[in-house]
Amino acid sequence: MDEPDFNLLMALDNLLAEESVAGAARRLGLSASAMSRTLARLRAVTGDPLLVRAGRVMVLTPYAQAIRERTRQAVSEAQAILRPAFSEISLPTLERTFMLRTNDGFVEAFGARLIAAAAELAPRVRLCFVPKPEKSAKPLRDGTVDLEIGVLGETGPEIRLQGLFRDRFIGVVRKGHPLIKSVTPEGFAAAAHVVASRRGIASGPVDEALAKLGLERKVSAVVASFQAALAVAISSDLVAQVPASFIMHQPDRHAALEAFELPISVEGFTVSQMWHPRSEADSAHRWLRQLINRVCRQ
């Protein structure tokens, strides 16, 4: 039997991840025709169509779905073997783009310092922050992101996790807002509020804490991000709730706002960084995790 062509494994991984010949071609820097020929070779080797047309799109066969995660792990293991040990890594010459999946609040609070710290040690490294519309382990599992930063949600037993810092929600209003003179549970509930929610949900832990006191607030607006909530609060009488880290690390930017501790008991939360086990021994990835941990704890 002829020895297998292991270059096909990389092509297979990209085809299974993209579920598209054109998408896999873009990721590998190949033409669509070259990728089509590679798919034909993979079909011959595996004895399975792998990708079949369903209307206007391509879908994976049952066999392709079954081997997708095994293929990803095999490619990751091969890449880890061929990368240098952590002690041998040369940060000044390291060329790599890291995909970080996080929300706008983290970028606002820590992005500038993290980028500067990385550039000082590894000037050829690029940090690419991508949005996080929902909590899901899929981007980590399929390798489209290197790290996810945020509050732990539904991940999976294999996902690695490291707590970065504890945070809490605080109230924010415009300068001169009448509420700031006396922040009581009753006054807080009586004010109109703007809530930040990616999914458009108006209620949450604040409402649950108010309900325990027999109080209910009026939510006048729901926006998609904390930054948008601040923009509304700064130009109106609406009250916003944002993570304390979002304000404390940018005092000058929010000079027109006043922050206050919530007059109700709302539990804090831990912000963590999460990664897939395939990246555990990756020397450059480990360096980045250590850097993020240090920047967040400073």
N, C-alpha and C positions, 0 to 999 in steps of 0.2 A: 504494500500500500504506500502511495506517495505521502510524504510528510505534509501536514496541513499548512496552508498559507496563513500565518497569524495576522497578517495585515488585514485579512478579511474580518477578523474579530472586531477591530476598531470600526470598520465600515458597518458591520452588523449592529454594533452598539448605537451608532448614530442613527441608523435607519429605524431601530426600535424606539429610540427616544423621540425622534421627530415624527414618526409614522408618515413620512413623506420623502420621496426621492429628492425633490427640490430642496427641502429643508436640510436633509443630510448632506447634500452636495455643498450647500452654503457653509455648513459647519466644518467641512473637510477641505474647503477651497477647491472643489472639483467642478467640472461642468456637469450639467444634468445628464448628458449622454454617457459620460464616463461613470456616473453613479448608477445609471440604468444597467450598464454592462456589469458592474460589480454586483448589483442585485441579482442579475442572471446567474453569475458564478455562485453566489450564496445559495440560490435556489437549487442549483445542481449539487452543491456540496451537502446541503442539509436534507434534500429531498422534500422540501416543503415550500409552498409559494411565498410564505412570510408576510408579504403585503399584497392585498387584493383590492380591487376597486369596488366601492360601494357608492353608486351614484357619482357625485363629483369629487369624492375624497377617497383616500386609501385607508384601509383598516388592517389591523394585525390579525393574522390567523390565530387559532387557539394555541398552536405550538409556539408561535412568536411571542404571544403574551406570557406563556409559561416560562420561556427562557430569558425574558427581558431583564429581570433583576439578576439572574445568574451571569448574564453577559456583562452587565454593568460592573458587577463585583470582580469578574475575571479581568476586565480591562483595568480597573482601579488597582488590583493587586499587581498586575504587570507594570503599571506606571510607578507604583511605590517601590518595586524592586529596582527599577532603573534610575530612580532619583537618588541623589547623594544623601548621606546620613546628615542629621541635624548639625553635628559638630563641624561638618565640612561645607555647610552652605555659605555662599558668599553674598551677603546682602547688597553690597554696592553694585554687583553685576546681575542680581536677580531680576529677570524680566518675566512679569506675570500679572495677569488681571484677576482680581478676586471679586466675585459676585457676592454682595452682602444684601440679604433680604431683610428689610427693616421698615419701620414707619417713619413718617416725617419728623415726629417728635425726637427720635434718637438722632437723626441727622442734624436737626436744629441745635440740639444740646451738645453733641459730641463730635459731629462730622468734621468741623474745621480743625479741631485739635488732633483728631485721629489721622486725618490726611497729612497734617504737618509732621506728626511723629513718624509716620511711615516714610514720608519723603526724605526726612533727615537720615534715616538708616538705610533705606532701599529706594533710591531716587527713580528707579526704572519700574517700580511697582505701581499699578493702577488699582484704585478702589472704585468699584462700580456699585452704587447703591440702587437697588431695584425695589419697587413698591411691594407691599404685602397686603393685598386685598382681602385675604382670609388666612386663618391659621391652618396650615396643612404641611405634612412632612413630605409631600410629593416632590417639590423642587430639590430638597436635600437628597431624596432617594434617587432621583433621575440625574443628579449631578448638574442641574442647571444653575444652582447656587452653591457657594462654598460654605456660607454661614447664614444662619437666621438669628436675628437678635430681637428679643421681645419677651412677652409674658408667655410662659409655657401653656400650650393648649393640647389638642389631640396630635400627638407626634407618632409614637410607636416605641416598642421596647428596645429597639436597636439604636435609637438616636442618642448621641452623647450630649451632655448638658453641663454648663458651668454657670453658676450665679454670678452676676456682675455687680449688682448693687440693689438695695431696697429703695423703693420709691413710694410716694403717697400722693393722693389728689389734694389740691388746694383750690380755693376759690379765687377768682380774678375779676375785677371790675375796673372801669375807667377811673381816672383821678377825679376826686370830688363826688363820687357816687354816694348817695345818702346812706346806703347800707353799711358802709365802712365805719360809720360813727358808733354803731352798736350791732355787732354781729350775733344775733340770737337765732336759735332754731326757727322761731316763729317768723322773724324778719327775713331769714334766708328763704324759707318756704314761700313767703308772700311775694318775693321778687320774681320777675320773669327771667327765664333761664335759656341759654343756648347750649346744646349738647353736641359733643363730637362723637360720631359713630360712622364707621365705614359702611355699615349695613343699614343705616337709617333707623336704628333702634333708639327710641326716646327715653326709655327707662333703664335703670341699672341699680348698682349698689347704693347710690345716694338716695334714690326713691325708697329703697327697702329700709334704709336707716331712718328716713323721715316717717315712714309708715309705722314704725315701732313707737314713735312718739305721737301717733295720731295725726300726722301732718301730711300734706300733699302739695307739691310744687307745680307751677305752671311752666311747661316747656314750650316756649314760643318758636324755637327754631332748632333744627338738627342739621349739622354740617358734617363734612367728610373728614376733617382733620382738626387737630388742636390749634394749628396755626390759623385756620379759618375761624375757629371759635374766638380766638383772641382778636382777630380783625373785626368781628362783629361786636365784641364786648367793648373795644376801645372807642367805638363810634356810636354807642347806644347805652341804654340803661340795663341791658341784659347781663346776667351773671354767667360766667363760664367756669368750668372745672377742668384743670389741666394737671399733669404730673408736676410735682415740685421741681424735678430736675429740668423741666422745660423752661422754667423761669429763672432758677438760681444760677444757671450757667450763662445767662444772657441778660444781666441786669440793665445794661445800657439800652439794649434794643427795646425793652419793655418799660422804659421810664415813664410812659404815659399811663401805665396801669398800676393798680394796687392789688397786692395779693394778701390773702388772709387764710388762717386755718379754718377748716370747715367746723361749724358749731355742732356737728353730729359725729358719731363714731362710724367711720368707714375704714375697713381694713386696708392696709398697705399691700404692696405686691412686689415681687422680685422680678427684675429684668435679667434675662439670661442670654447666653449665646449657645446655639445648638448646631451640631454638625453630624454628618454621617460617619460611621466607623471606618469607611474607606479612607477618610482623611486623617485618621488618628495618628498615623506614623509619618505623614507627609511633613517634612521638615519645614517647608515654607508656610504651610498651613498652621503648624504648631507655633511658629514665630508670630504669625498674625494674631492667633488667639491670645498669646501672652501679651502682645502689644495692646489689644483691645481691653483686656482685663486691667492692665496698668493704667491706661488712659481713663477708664471709667472710675477707677478707685482713687485717682489723684485728688 
